[in-house]
Amino acid sequence: IHGYQSAKKLFELTQTA
């Protein structure tokens, strides 16, 4: 899937609160 790694990284960053 294209951009899966980026999406996962963004998700993890978003979960970092």
C-alpha positions as CSV (number, residue, x, y, z in Angstrom):
1,I,0.0,0.0,0.0
2,H,1.4,3.4,-1.0
3,G,2.0,5.8,1.9
4,Y,1.3,3.1,4.5
5,Q,4.5,3.8,6.4
6,S,3.9,7.5,6.3
7,A,0.3,7.1,7.5
8,K,1.5,4.8,10.4
9,K,4.1,7.3,11.4
10,L,1.7,10.2,11.3
11,F,-0.8,8.1,13.3
12,E,1.8,7.3,15.9
13,L,2.9,11.0,16.1
14,T,-0.8,11.9,16.5
15,Q,-1.2,9.4,19.3
16,T,1.8,11.0,21.0
17,A,0.1,13.6,23.2
